[in-house]
Amino acid sequence: MNKGKKTYLKFLQSDRKKFLVEIEKLSERAKNILENYDIETWDSFYYHLFINHDTGDFMIFRNCGVNTVKELITLMRNILNPNGRYNEELKKFESDFSQLISGARCVFRHLGISLFETFYYKFVIEKEVIDFKKARNCGSKTLPEVEAFVSYFCNYLGVKVPIRKPLIYFNPNNPNIPFVTNRKTSKTFSLELNNLSKSTRDQLKKMGATSVESFYLMFVSKDSQFNFIMGEFGEHNLSEILRLRTVLKDSIKEI
């Protein structure tokens, strides 16, 4: 298992009880922010930071000042990096990020990847392809700096910047499935599905998500309703679902 996936599972195994304990240490303003944005549970907090591609930086929250942002980042790191495993990478990211021009920092914030954790998740774990040319306020002066920073820091982390590969539609009548399911992908998915616990498999079966295509539509595609159904899973089941989700995405990228 590679470093990214080990980290992924480590994130998923964070203790919900510890999350609640950490919340009690927050100021009333910080607690209100979490409540107002409906992210006062471990699952919703994790989803906001890593699954939801529209947000990520706490600075976008209304009435969330500098001190409150620091509190929420501390909360996140007490859960995700309790033993200081990534302190060196955190410090380097924050140092290098602070040296970017203001416009470049704003682009990263709008994309929700201005924190080391979200940057790591998007580029190392999810291997997400981002077209910075289409990013908000990313003009001709800002674009080179943004792309150079991503290339530089991905290289520092020992990974390649994800690139978009041409995809062939699985079914001309269903453009929501932008890939051809080959034997390797189908076999990989089936093996991973069979390795799930019985309770997770049963839940997927009830949802009609036990094929590559149906699972993709429900948990991976850009129109996925995953954020609405994730609450139906317990922590262990959710961990398995997210693991299978990552395996399928990696398999699709290799097609």
Legacy VTK file of the C-alpha trace (Angstrom):
# vtk DataFile Version 3.0
C-alpha trace
ASCII
DATASET POLYDATA
POINTS 255 float
0.000 0.000 0.000
1.437 3.372 -1.003
2.029 6.316 1.322
-1.044 8.178 0.060
-3.453 5.338 0.754
-1.910 4.654 4.156
-2.486 8.294 5.031
-6.012 8.058 3.629
-6.879 5.178 5.919
-5.232 6.928 8.848
-7.504 9.920 8.242
-10.546 7.658 8.105
-9.674 5.945 11.377
-9.701 9.191 13.367
-11.656 8.771 16.561
-15.100 10.400 16.539
-15.039 10.702 20.313
-11.785 12.603 20.121
-13.349 14.926 17.565
-16.164 15.732 19.998
-13.668 16.307 22.809
-11.682 18.687 20.613
-14.828 20.608 19.686
-15.487 21.323 23.355
-12.180 23.205 23.493
-13.297 25.638 20.792
-14.571 29.148 21.369
-18.298 29.763 21.061
-17.718 31.559 17.755
-15.895 28.555 16.294
-18.619 26.193 17.540
-21.251 28.411 15.945
-19.384 28.340 12.634
-19.390 24.533 12.663
-23.074 24.464 13.538
-24.070 27.093 10.964
-22.314 25.185 8.194
-23.522 21.809 9.476
-20.022 20.368 9.965
-20.062 19.660 13.685
-19.748 15.879 13.219
-16.608 13.990 12.200
-18.212 12.754 8.966
-19.470 16.146 7.803
-16.206 17.859 8.791
-14.210 15.302 6.800
-16.581 15.637 3.845
-16.293 19.434 3.860
-12.503 19.329 3.772
-11.758 16.447 1.455
-14.743 15.128 -0.505
-16.557 18.326 -1.442
-14.681 19.847 -4.361
-16.263 23.280 -3.966
-14.886 24.188 -0.542
-11.978 23.509 1.754
-10.525 26.682 3.194
-12.166 27.916 6.396
-11.515 31.494 5.324
-14.480 31.309 2.949
-16.888 31.028 5.873
-18.887 34.096 6.700
-17.944 35.741 10.023
-14.900 33.464 10.304
-12.008 35.731 11.317
-8.300 34.988 11.576
-8.474 33.601 15.126
-11.453 31.376 14.325
-9.721 30.051 11.211
-6.699 29.150 13.369
-8.963 27.316 15.829
-10.570 25.247 13.082
-7.224 24.397 11.503
-5.928 23.341 14.928
-9.024 21.160 15.372
-8.374 19.526 12.017
-4.710 18.855 12.745
-5.345 17.519 16.237
-7.497 14.879 14.552
-5.549 14.189 11.357
-1.974 14.728 12.513
-2.011 14.019 16.276
1.545 12.691 16.462
3.124 15.346 14.273
3.845 12.854 11.476
3.573 15.534 8.799
4.932 18.532 10.691
7.879 18.946 8.329
5.675 18.918 5.235
3.195 21.270 6.932
5.869 23.823 7.745
7.362 23.700 4.269
3.971 24.036 2.599
2.973 27.015 4.725
6.367 28.694 4.210
6.347 28.226 0.443
2.663 29.081 0.133
3.144 32.361 2.001
5.718 33.427 -0.606
3.249 33.188 -3.473
1.784 36.366 -4.898
-1.604 37.325 -3.498
-3.433 36.355 -6.689
-1.990 32.841 -6.653
-2.928 32.318 -2.997
-6.481 33.446 -3.783
-6.746 30.918 -6.626
-5.762 28.090 -4.284
-8.233 29.307 -1.662
-11.079 29.443 -4.168
-10.238 25.879 -5.185
-10.118 24.735 -1.559
-6.464 23.618 -1.649
-4.679 26.296 0.345
-3.944 23.945 3.266
-1.326 21.194 3.188
-3.957 18.592 4.074
-6.320 19.501 1.237
-3.450 19.874 -1.246
-2.143 16.432 -0.251
-5.592 14.873 -0.502
-6.390 16.305 -3.941
-3.063 15.635 -5.644
-1.593 12.623 -3.823
-4.625 10.616 -2.784
-7.406 11.570 -5.185
-4.972 12.397 -8.021
-7.414 15.046 -9.130
-6.797 16.853 -12.420
-7.381 20.600 -12.083
-7.522 22.941 -15.075
-6.162 26.127 -13.517
-6.844 28.066 -16.715
-10.527 27.833 -15.847
-10.024 28.747 -12.200
-11.523 31.968 -10.915
-9.234 35.007 -11.349
-6.358 32.872 -12.636
-5.013 35.208 -15.325
-1.868 35.125 -17.467
0.285 36.513 -14.625
-1.078 34.188 -11.932
-1.351 30.951 -13.921
2.417 30.265 -14.281
2.989 30.751 -10.544
0.073 28.500 -9.605
1.183 25.724 -11.959
4.820 26.071 -10.887
3.882 25.755 -7.201
1.787 22.636 -7.838
4.589 21.064 -9.886
7.229 21.990 -7.311
5.341 20.745 -4.269
4.122 17.555 -5.922
7.755 16.848 -6.777
8.696 17.519 -3.142
6.065 14.977 -2.068
7.417 12.485 -4.585
4.386 12.362 -6.897
3.625 13.493 -10.433
1.108 16.233 -11.132
-2.062 14.422 -12.284
-2.831 14.937 -15.968
-6.039 14.405 -17.859
-6.100 11.489 -20.248
-8.532 11.150 -23.153
-11.575 9.175 -22.079
-13.962 7.164 -24.238
-17.595 7.055 -23.254
-18.709 3.688 -21.953
-22.138 4.188 -23.527
-23.009 6.900 -26.071
-26.409 7.112 -24.436
-24.940 7.608 -20.982
-22.186 10.257 -21.042
-22.134 10.213 -17.222
-19.828 7.176 -17.412
-16.715 8.538 -19.180
-14.686 5.349 -19.526
-14.704 1.899 -21.043
-14.839 -0.897 -18.490
-12.085 -3.319 -19.433
-11.440 -6.755 -17.924
-8.747 -5.470 -15.583
-10.988 -2.765 -14.104
-13.894 -5.156 -13.741
-11.696 -7.779 -12.049
-10.124 -5.233 -9.690
-13.523 -3.897 -8.677
-14.957 -7.385 -8.111
-12.011 -8.418 -5.936
-12.243 -5.269 -3.830
-16.008 -5.653 -3.545
-15.642 -9.227 -2.293
-13.109 -8.062 0.302
-15.633 -5.711 1.884
-17.405 -6.708 5.066
-20.799 -8.360 4.621
-22.629 -5.351 6.081
-21.019 -2.980 3.561
-21.735 -5.306 0.639
-25.340 -5.647 1.748
-25.752 -1.867 1.884
-24.295 -1.482 -1.593
-26.548 -4.238 -2.881
-29.629 -2.472 -1.498
-28.489 0.710 -3.234
-27.921 -1.102 -6.519
-24.248 -0.140 -6.537
-22.437 -3.452 -6.964
-21.264 -2.995 -10.560
-18.448 -0.755 -11.755
-20.848 1.549 -13.582
-23.501 1.811 -10.860
-20.901 2.359 -8.139
-19.243 5.035 -10.276
-22.507 6.915 -10.759
-23.387 6.761 -7.073
-20.013 7.440 -5.446
-17.530 8.864 -7.966
-19.124 10.894 -10.754
-19.327 14.674 -10.546
-23.116 14.354 -10.165
-22.796 11.846 -7.336
-25.165 12.260 -4.396
-22.539 10.791 -2.063
-22.697 13.778 0.270
-26.368 13.048 0.935
-26.034 9.320 1.521
-22.751 9.103 3.442
-24.644 9.517 6.703
-26.265 6.125 6.124
-22.944 4.375 6.753
-21.215 3.694 10.036
-17.545 4.627 10.422
-16.227 1.196 9.404
-18.567 0.917 6.418
-17.750 4.468 5.329
-14.040 3.680 5.509
-14.551 0.676 3.223
-16.691 2.652 0.781
-14.110 5.416 0.510
-11.366 2.856 0.043
-13.289 1.177 -2.803
-13.997 4.618 -4.273
-10.271 5.403 -4.398
-9.410 2.005 -5.907
-11.972 2.474 -8.690
-10.778 6.013 -9.446
-7.174 4.790 -9.651
-8.241 1.935 -11.934
-10.130 4.296 -14.236
-7.089 6.572 -14.554
-5.074 3.614 -15.833
-7.488 2.844 -18.671
LINES 1 256
255 0 1 2 3 4 5 6 7 8 9 10 11 12 13 14 15 16 17 18 19 20 21 22 23 24 25 26 27 28 29 30 31 32 33 34 35 36 37 38 39 40 41 42 43 44 45 46 47 48 49 50 51 52 53 54 55 56 57 58 59 60 61 62 63 64 65 66 67 68 69 70 71 72 73 74 75 76 77 78 79 80 81 82 83 84 85 86 87 88 89 90 91 92 93 94 95 96 97 98 99 100 101 102 103 104 105 106 107 108 109 110 111 112 113 114 115 116 117 118 119 120 121 122 123 124 125 126 127 128 129 130 131 132 133 134 135 136 137 138 139 140 141 142 143 144 145 146 147 148 149 150 151 152 153 154 155 156 157 158 159 160 161 162 163 164 165 166 167 168 169 170 171 172 173 174 175 176 177 178 179 180 181 182 183 184 185 186 187 188 189 190 191 192 193 194 195 196 197 198 199 200 201 202 203 204 205 206 207 208 209 210 211 212 213 214 215 216 217 218 219 220 221 222 223 224 225 226 227 228 229 230 231 232 233 234 235 236 237 238 239 240 241 242 243 244 245 246 247 248 249 250 251 252 253 254
